[in-house]
């Protein structure tokens, strides 16, 4: 289990630092970077003051990350207030923030009961030929609470209804604008819909008058070649061990436009990264590519005989939970005249797996009370399909109370101590096996058992799952 040693921090505050003309009915909200310990956030560690005097109010912690201060009475008009968060507030792992947080705002003349609205959007609704590297900006009628603008309340769908565009949101102009910056270029010629939900609120907590939607279409450069509309994807083998070294062959054949094979030299784009399909772990495509698309996720290939062939290598998925699988989805796309991906032509999936099971033998498996001794631990590790795992597969051994509630003590000798969890020794397989030594405690005064735990570990050495166990007995 990974150890959290990162201190929390304040990432958003409402009203914003320096905000003016804030309604006297506002509620103060602070968002932290992670789940917080409720008991550490109270009237001493989270205060709102004016003139150096704390005002009375109630504190509520929502979703573990957002703390709200609700004044017992309306704030004074035309008055500066200071928000203070003590350095001693802590996350659920016990890490204190370490640095105090301070923010200030000034109230306006009275209560704010006006509901905000969206006053403009860029690109404008119905726009065509929008650059594929565009950003989308929403302008509101007044400053908004940054805690209410997120990927659930401001997002873009496309090209399909269920396709969510990945990106980041930046607030500006005193939180009166929100700009969505796509992580990758949009697909050429595709239509997109912008959604702004009425859960977004202004500084005083008034929601938008109504939800807002807008549509636009990305530009597409005419393609002098024939854009394919279909293809057949063959994967061999269809499932592979995902250690970053094993690859599979992908053959894309019958590349056609409305049933007619495309001419030789037709350019198509290929990726395994989240693009037209989101539920893929990514990986690398290698083969006789003619280069990279302006959308760097895609490699370009030219057809011969309405066919292309290449290799797919998944990322190193060391640390997958025992028996779990993932998908590498190969996406084949047509391109426009600038070799930008336009639409999905075909796709094929590769099932990815890692360690599933292990057999553990301890020899000897029992010691007499008061006797210190050692036991040879032999571990044979198999993958999802029941085959021996490849050489060099990393597996952990521990006797610490990680997946068991108690331990008699002792130590695992051999391997390398995990830099992420010193309770775990990490071994690498040869021929699907490895051996270790268990050294019993020097003094055992009563009968009991010790559990040798075989665990999966990620690339950093954190424990991710239990594969199997062996029992050492201490007897009279």
C-alpha positions as CSV (number, residue, x, y, z in Angstrom):
1,X,0.0,0.0,0.0
2,X,1.5,3.4,-1.0
3,X,2.4,5.7,1.8
4,X,1.1,9.3,1.4
5,X,3.7,11.8,2.6
6,X,2.5,14.7,0.5
7,X,1.2,17.7,2.5
8,X,-2.2,19.1,1.4
9,X,-2.6,22.6,0.0
10,X,-5.4,25.0,-0.8
11,X,-6.0,25.1,-4.5
12,X,-9.1,27.3,-4.8
13,X,-11.0,29.7,-2.6
14,X,-14.3,31.5,-3.0
15,X,-14.6,34.5,-2.9
16,X,-11.3,34.8,-4.8
17,X,-8.3,36.6,-3.2
18,X,-8.8,40.3,-3.8
19,X,-12.4,40.0,-4.9
20,X,-14.6,43.1,-4.5
21,X,-18.3,43.9,-4.4
22,X,-19.0,40.5,-2.9
23,X,-22.6,39.9,-1.7
24,X,-23.1,40.1,2.0
25,X,-24.8,36.7,1.9
26,X,-21.8,34.9,0.5
27,X,-20.5,31.6,1.9
28,X,-16.8,31.2,2.1
29,X,-15.4,28.0,0.5
30,X,-11.9,26.5,0.4
31,X,-10.9,23.6,-1.8
32,X,-8.0,21.4,-0.8
33,X,-5.8,19.2,-3.0
34,X,-6.8,16.0,-1.3
35,X,-9.2,14.4,1.2
36,X,-8.9,16.1,4.6
37,X,-9.2,14.9,8.2
38,X,-12.5,16.4,9.3
39,X,-11.4,16.8,12.9
40,X,-8.5,19.1,11.9
41,X,-10.8,21.7,10.3
42,X,-12.7,23.6,13.0
43,X,-13.4,27.1,14.3
44,X,-9.7,27.4,15.4
45,X,-8.0,26.3,12.1
46,X,-10.5,27.8,9.6
47,X,-11.6,31.4,10.5
48,X,-13.0,34.4,8.7
49,X,-12.2,37.8,10.4
50,X,-12.5,41.5,9.9
51,X,-10.5,44.1,11.8
52,X,-8.6,41.2,13.4
53,X,-11.8,39.8,15.1
54,X,-13.1,36.4,14.0
55,X,-16.8,36.4,13.0
56,X,-19.1,33.5,14.2
57,X,-20.0,30.8,11.7
58,X,-20.5,27.1,11.1
59,X,-18.0,24.9,9.3
60,X,-19.0,22.1,7.0
61,X,-16.7,19.7,5.1
62,X,-18.1,18.5,1.8
63,X,-16.8,15.6,-0.2
64,X,-13.7,15.6,2.1
65,X,-12.0,18.3,0.0
66,X,-14.2,21.4,0.3
67,X,-14.6,23.2,3.5
68,X,-17.4,25.8,3.8
69,X,-17.7,28.6,6.4
70,X,-21.3,29.7,6.8
71,X,-21.5,33.0,8.7
72,X,-24.2,33.1,11.4
73,X,-25.4,36.4,10.1
74,X,-25.0,38.5,7.0
75,X,-21.6,40.1,6.4
76,X,-21.2,43.8,6.9
77,X,-21.4,45.9,3.6
78,X,-18.3,47.6,2.2
79,X,-16.0,45.7,4.6
80,X,-12.8,43.7,4.0
81,X,-12.7,40.1,5.4
82,X,-9.7,37.8,5.8
83,X,-9.9,34.0,5.3
84,X,-7.3,32.1,7.4
85,X,-6.4,28.4,7.2
86,X,-4.0,27.2,9.8
87,X,-0.9,25.3,8.8
88,X,-2.0,22.5,11.2
89,X,-4.9,21.3,9.1
90,X,-4.1,17.8,7.8
91,X,-5.1,15.2,5.3
92,X,-6.5,11.8,6.1
93,X,-3.0,10.4,6.1
94,X,-2.0,12.8,8.9
95,X,0.1,15.1,6.8
96,X,-0.2,18.7,8.0
97,X,-0.4,21.5,5.4
98,X,2.7,23.1,7.0
99,X,2.1,26.6,5.5
100,X,-0.8,28.8,6.5
101,X,-3.2,30.1,3.9
102,X,-4.6,33.7,3.8
103,X,-7.0,35.3,1.4
104,X,-9.0,38.6,1.4
105,X,-12.2,39.9,-0.1
106,X,-14.4,43.0,0.2
107,X,-18.1,43.0,0.4
108,X,-20.4,45.2,-1.7
109,X,-23.4,47.3,-0.7
110,X,-25.7,44.4,0.1
111,X,-27.2,41.0,-0.7
112,X,-26.6,39.4,-4.1
113,X,-29.7,37.5,-5.2
114,X,-29.2,37.8,-8.9
115,X,-28.7,34.7,-10.9
116,X,-25.7,34.8,-13.3
117,X,-25.9,33.9,-17.0
118,X,-23.7,33.0,-19.9
119,X,-23.3,36.1,-22.0
120,X,-21.0,34.8,-24.8
121,X,-19.1,31.8,-26.1
122,X,-16.1,31.5,-28.4
123,X,-16.2,29.9,-30.9
124,X,-19.7,31.2,-31.4
125,X,-22.6,28.9,-31.6
126,X,-22.9,27.3,-35.1
127,X,-19.4,28.2,-36.1
128,X,-17.8,26.2,-38.9
129,X,-14.2,25.8,-40.0
130,X,-12.9,26.3,-36.4
131,X,-9.2,25.6,-36.1
132,X,-8.5,22.1,-34.6
133,X,-6.3,23.7,-32.0
134,X,-9.0,26.1,-30.8
135,X,-9.8,26.8,-27.1
136,X,-13.4,27.3,-25.9
137,X,-14.1,30.3,-23.7
138,X,-17.3,31.0,-21.8
139,X,-18.0,34.5,-20.5
140,X,-20.3,34.9,-17.5
141,X,-22.3,38.0,-16.5
142,X,-20.5,38.2,-13.1
143,X,-17.6,36.6,-11.1
144,X,-18.3,32.9,-10.5
145,X,-17.2,30.5,-7.8
146,X,-14.2,28.6,-9.0
147,X,-15.2,25.6,-6.9
148,X,-18.2,25.0,-9.1
149,X,-16.5,25.1,-12.5
150,X,-14.9,21.8,-13.2
151,X,-15.0,18.9,-15.7
152,X,-18.5,17.9,-14.5
153,X,-20.0,21.4,-15.1
154,X,-18.1,22.7,-18.1
155,X,-17.1,20.1,-20.8
156,X,-17.1,19.3,-24.5
157,X,-18.5,16.2,-26.2
158,X,-17.6,15.0,-29.7
159,X,-17.3,13.7,-32.3
160,X,-19.9,11.2,-30.8
161,X,-22.3,12.0,-28.0
162,X,-20.5,9.8,-25.5
163,X,-17.0,11.1,-26.4
164,X,-15.7,13.5,-23.8
165,X,-12.8,15.8,-24.9
166,X,-9.9,15.7,-22.5
167,X,-8.6,19.1,-21.4
168,X,-8.0,21.6,-18.7
169,X,-10.0,24.6,-17.5
170,X,-8.5,28.0,-16.8
171,X,-10.4,30.8,-15.1
172,X,-9.7,34.5,-15.9
173,X,-10.8,38.1,-15.8
174,X,-11.7,37.9,-12.1
175,X,-13.4,34.5,-12.6
176,X,-15.8,35.9,-15.2
177,X,-14.4,33.7,-17.9
178,X,-13.7,30.0,-18.1
179,X,-11.5,28.7,-20.9
180,X,-11.4,25.0,-21.9
181,X,-8.0,24.0,-23.4
182,X,-8.2,20.6,-25.2
183,X,-5.3,18.2,-24.4
184,X,-5.0,17.2,-28.1
185,X,-6.1,18.8,-31.3
186,X,-9.8,18.3,-32.3
187,X,-10.6,15.9,-35.1
188,X,-10.8,17.6,-38.5
189,X,-14.3,18.1,-39.8
190,X,-15.9,16.8,-36.6
191,X,-18.8,18.5,-34.7
192,X,-18.5,19.3,-31.0
193,X,-21.0,20.4,-28.4
194,X,-20.1,22.7,-25.4
195,X,-22.0,22.1,-22.2
196,X,-22.2,24.5,-19.3
197,X,-24.4,23.1,-16.5
198,X,-26.6,25.2,-14.1
199,X,-24.7,23.7,-11.1
200,X,-22.2,26.5,-11.7
201,X,-22.7,29.3,-9.2
202,X,-21.7,32.8,-8.6
203,X,-19.6,34.0,-5.7
204,X,-22.7,34.3,-3.5
205,X,-24.0,30.8,-4.4
206,X,-26.6,31.8,-7.0
207,X,-26.8,29.2,-9.8
208,X,-26.9,29.9,-13.5
209,X,-30.4,30.9,-14.7
210,X,-30.2,27.8,-17.0
211,X,-27.8,25.3,-18.5
212,X,-26.1,26.4,-21.7
213,X,-25.1,24.5,-24.9
214,X,-23.3,25.6,-28.0
215,X,-22.1,23.7,-31.1
216,X,-19.2,24.2,-33.6
217,X,-17.4,22.2,-36.3
218,X,-13.7,21.8,-36.7
219,X,-12.0,22.7,-39.9
220,X,-11.1,20.1,-42.5
221,X,-8.6,20.6,-45.3
222,X,-9.8,18.9,-48.5
223,X,-8.0,15.7,-49.2
224,X,-7.0,15.0,-52.8
225,X,-6.9,11.2,-51.9
226,X,-9.8,9.0,-51.3
227,X,-10.8,8.9,-47.6
228,X,-11.5,5.3,-46.6
229,X,-14.7,4.4,-44.7
230,X,-14.0,0.9,-43.6
231,X,-11.4,-1.8,-43.0
232,X,-10.7,-5.1,-41.3
233,X,-8.4,-5.3,-38.3
234,X,-6.6,-8.6,-37.5
235,X,-4.6,-9.0,-34.3
236,X,-2.2,-11.9,-33.7
237,X,-1.8,-12.7,-30.9
238,X,-4.9,-11.2,-29.5
239,X,-3.7,-11.2,-25.9
240,X,-0.2,-10.5,-24.6
241,X,1.8,-10.1,-21.4
242,X,2.0,-6.3,-20.7
243,X,5.6,-5.7,-19.6
244,X,6.5,-3.2,-22.3
245,X,8.6,-5.8,-24.2
246,X,6.1,-8.1,-25.8
247,X,4.4,-7.0,-29.0
248,X,1.7,-8.2,-31.3
249,X,1.2,-7.9,-35.1
250,X,-1.6,-5.8,-36.5
251,X,-2.8,-6.3,-40.1
252,X,-5.3,-3.8,-41.5
253,X,-6.8,-5.2,-44.7
254,X,-9.7,-4.5,-47.0
255,X,-9.2,-0.8,-46.5
256,X,-12.1,0.6,-48.6
257,X,-14.3,3.5,-49.4
258,X,-17.9,2.4,-49.5
259,X,-16.8,-1.1,-50.4
260,X,-14.3,-0.2,-53.1
261,X,-10.6,-0.8,-52.1
262,X,-8.6,2.4,-51.8
263,X,-5.8,3.0,-54.3
264,X,-2.2,2.3,-53.4
265,X,-0.6,5.2,-51.4
266,X,-3.7,6.2,-49.6
267,X,-2.7,7.7,-46.2
268,X,-4.3,6.5,-43.1
269,X,-3.5,7.3,-39.4
270,X,-3.0,4.8,-36.6
271,X,-2.9,5.2,-32.8
272,X,-3.4,3.1,-29.6
273,X,-3.7,6.2,-27.4
274,X,-7.0,7.5,-26.1
275,X,-8.4,9.3,-29.1
276,X,-11.6,8.2,-30.8
277,X,-11.8,5.5,-28.1
278,X,-11.0,6.4,-24.5
279,X,-10.8,3.0,-22.8
280,X,-7.3,2.2,-24.0
281,X,-4.1,2.1,-22.0
282,X,-2.0,3.4,-24.9
283,X,1.2,1.9,-26.2
284,X,3.5,2.3,-29.1
285,X,3.0,1.6,-32.8
286,X,6.0,0.6,-34.9
287,X,6.4,-0.2,-38.6
288,X,6.9,1.3,-42.0
289,X,5.4,4.6,-41.1
290,X,5.8,7.7,-43.4
291,X,5.8,10.0,-40.3
292,X,3.8,11.5,-37.6
293,X,0.4,13.3,-38.0
294,X,0.2,16.9,-36.8
295,X,-1.8,15.2,-34.1
296,X,1.2,13.5,-32.4
297,X,-0.9,10.6,-31.1
298,X,-1.1,9.2,-34.7
299,X,1.4,7.6,-37.0
300,X,0.8,7.7,-40.7
301,X,1.0,4.8,-43.1
302,X,0.5,4.4,-46.9
303,X,-1.6,1.5,-48.2
304,X,-0.5,-1.1,-50.7
305,X,-3.1,-3.5,-51.9
306,X,-5.6,-1.8,-49.6
307,X,-3.5,-3.1,-46.6
308,X,-1.0,-2.1,-44.0
309,X,0.9,-4.0,-41.3
310,X,2.6,-2.9,-38.1
311,X,3.4,-3.9,-34.5
312,X,1.8,-2.8,-31.3
313,X,3.6,-2.9,-28.0
314,X,1.7,-2.0,-24.8
315,X,3.1,0.0,-22.0
316,X,4.6,-1.7,-19.0
317,X,1.6,-2.5,-16.8
318,X,3.6,-4.0,-13.9
319,X,1.5,-3.6,-10.8
320,X,-1.9,-4.6,-12.3
321,X,-4.0,-6.3,-9.7
322,X,-3.7,-10.1,-9.9
323,X,-5.9,-11.5,-12.6
324,X,-6.8,-8.1,-14.0
325,X,-6.9,-7.3,-17.7
326,X,-6.7,-4.1,-19.7
327,X,-7.3,-3.2,-23.3
328,X,-5.0,-1.7,-25.9
329,X,-7.4,-0.4,-28.7
330,X,-5.9,0.1,-32.1
331,X,-7.7,2.9,-33.9
332,X,-7.5,3.4,-37.7
333,X,-8.6,6.8,-39.0
334,X,-8.9,8.6,-42.3
335,X,-7.0,11.9,-42.7
336,X,-7.6,15.2,-44.4
337,X,-5.3,17.0,-46.7
338,X,-3.1,18.1,-43.8
339,X,-2.9,14.5,-42.6
340,X,-5.0,15.3,-39.5
341,X,-7.3,12.4,-38.3
342,X,-10.9,12.9,-39.5
343,X,-13.0,9.9,-38.5
344,X,-12.6,6.4,-37.1
345,X,-12.5,3.8,-39.9
346,X,-11.9,0.6,-37.9
347,X,-10.6,-0.6,-34.6
348,X,-9.2,-3.7,-33.0
349,X,-8.5,-4.6,-29.3
350,X,-5.6,-6.4,-27.7
351,X,-6.3,-8.0,-24.3
352,X,-3.4,-7.1,-21.9
353,X,-2.6,-9.1,-18.8
354,X,0.1,-9.6,-16.2
355,X,0.5,-11.8,-13.1
356,X,-2.5,-13.9,-12.0
357,X,-1.3,-16.6,-9.6
358,X,1.6,-18.2,-7.8
359,X,2.4,-21.4,-6.0
360,X,4.5,-21.0,-2.8
361,X,6.4,-23.7,-1.1
362,X,8.2,-23.2,2.3
363,X,10.8,-25.8,3.3
364,X,10.8,-26.5,6.2
365,X,7.3,-25.1,7.0
366,X,7.5,-25.6,10.8
367,X,9.8,-24.6,13.7
368,X,10.0,-25.6,17.3
369,X,9.2,-22.8,19.8
370,X,12.4,-21.3,20.9
371,X,14.3,-22.5,17.8
372,X,15.6,-19.9,15.3
373,X,15.9,-21.3,11.8
374,X,15.5,-20.5,8.1
375,X,13.2,-21.7,5.4
376,X,13.7,-21.8,1.7
377,X,10.7,-20.1,-0.1
378,X,10.2,-21.2,-3.7
379,X,7.7,-19.2,-5.7
380,X,6.4,-20.1,-9.2
381,X,4.5,-17.3,-10.9
382,X,2.0,-17.7,-13.7
383,X,0.2,-15.2,-15.9
384,X,-3.5,-14.7,-16.8
385,X,-3.4,-17.6,-19.2
386,X,-1.7,-20.0,-16.7
387,X,1.7,-19.8,-18.4
388,X,5.0,-19.0,-16.6
389,X,5.6,-15.3,-16.5
390,X,8.5,-13.9,-18.6
391,X,12.0,-13.6,-17.1
392,X,12.5,-10.4,-15.2
393,X,8.9,-10.1,-13.9
394,X,9.0,-8.3,-10.6
395,X,7.2,-9.9,-7.6
396,X,7.3,-9.0,-3.9
397,X,7.5,-11.0,-0.7
398,X,6.6,-9.8,2.8
399,X,5.7,-11.1,6.3
400,X,4.5,-7.7,7.4
401,X,0.8,-7.3,8.4
402,X,-0.3,-6.0,5.0
403,X,-2.9,-8.6,3.9
404,X,-2.9,-10.5,7.2
405,X,-3.8,-9.0,10.6
406,X,-0.9,-10.3,12.6
407,X,2.7,-11.5,12.2
408,X,5.1,-13.5,14.3
409,X,8.0,-11.5,13.0
410,X,11.0,-12.7,11.2
411,X,12.4,-11.4,7.9
412,X,12.6,-12.2,4.2
413,X,16.2,-12.4,2.9
414,X,17.2,-11.9,-0.7
415,X,15.9,-9.7,-3.4
416,X,15.9,-5.9,-3.2
417,X,14.1,-3.9,-0.5
418,X,11.4,-1.8,-2.1
419,X,12.2,1.9,-2.1
420,X,8.5,2.7,-1.8
421,X,7.7,0.2,1.0
422,X,10.5,-1.1,3.1
423,X,8.4,-4.0,4.4
424,X,8.6,-5.7,1.0
425,X,11.5,-7.5,-0.7
426,X,11.3,-7.5,-4.5
427,X,12.5,-10.4,-6.6
428,X,12.7,-11.0,-10.4
429,X,11.7,-14.3,-12.0
430,X,13.9,-16.7,-14.0
431,X,12.0,-19.4,-15.8
432,X,8.9,-18.2,-14.0
433,X,10.4,-18.8,-10.6
434,X,12.5,-17.3,-7.8
435,X,13.6,-18.4,-4.3
436,X,14.0,-16.5,-1.1
437,X,14.9,-17.3,2.5
438,X,12.6,-16.7,5.5
439,X,14.5,-16.2,8.8
440,X,12.4,-16.8,11.9
441,X,12.6,-14.6,15.0
442,X,15.2,-15.5,17.5
443,X,12.7,-15.8,20.3
444,X,9.2,-17.4,20.0
445,X,7.6,-18.2,23.3
446,X,4.2,-19.5,22.1
447,X,2.7,-21.5,19.3
448,X,1.5,-19.6,16.2
449,X,1.8,-19.1,12.5
450,X,3.6,-16.8,10.1
451,X,2.2,-16.0,6.7
452,X,4.5,-15.5,3.8
453,X,2.7,-13.2,1.3
454,X,3.4,-13.1,-2.4
455,X,2.4,-9.7,-3.7
456,X,2.2,-7.7,-6.9
457,X,4.1,-4.4,-7.0
458,X,4.0,-1.5,-9.3
459,X,7.1,0.0,-11.0
460,X,7.8,2.1,-8.0
461,X,7.6,-0.8,-5.6
462,X,4.2,-0.1,-4.1
463,X,2.1,-3.2,-3.2
464,X,-0.9,-3.6,-5.5
465,X,-2.4,-7.0,-4.7
466,X,-2.0,-10.4,-3.0
467,X,-1.2,-13.4,-5.2
468,X,-0.9,-16.2,-2.7
469,X,0.4,-17.1,0.7
470,X,2.4,-19.9,2.5
471,X,2.2,-20.7,6.2
472,X,5.0,-21.2,8.6
473,X,4.0,-23.1,11.8
474,X,5.6,-22.6,15.3
475,X,4.9,-25.6,17.4
476,X,5.8,-27.1,20.8
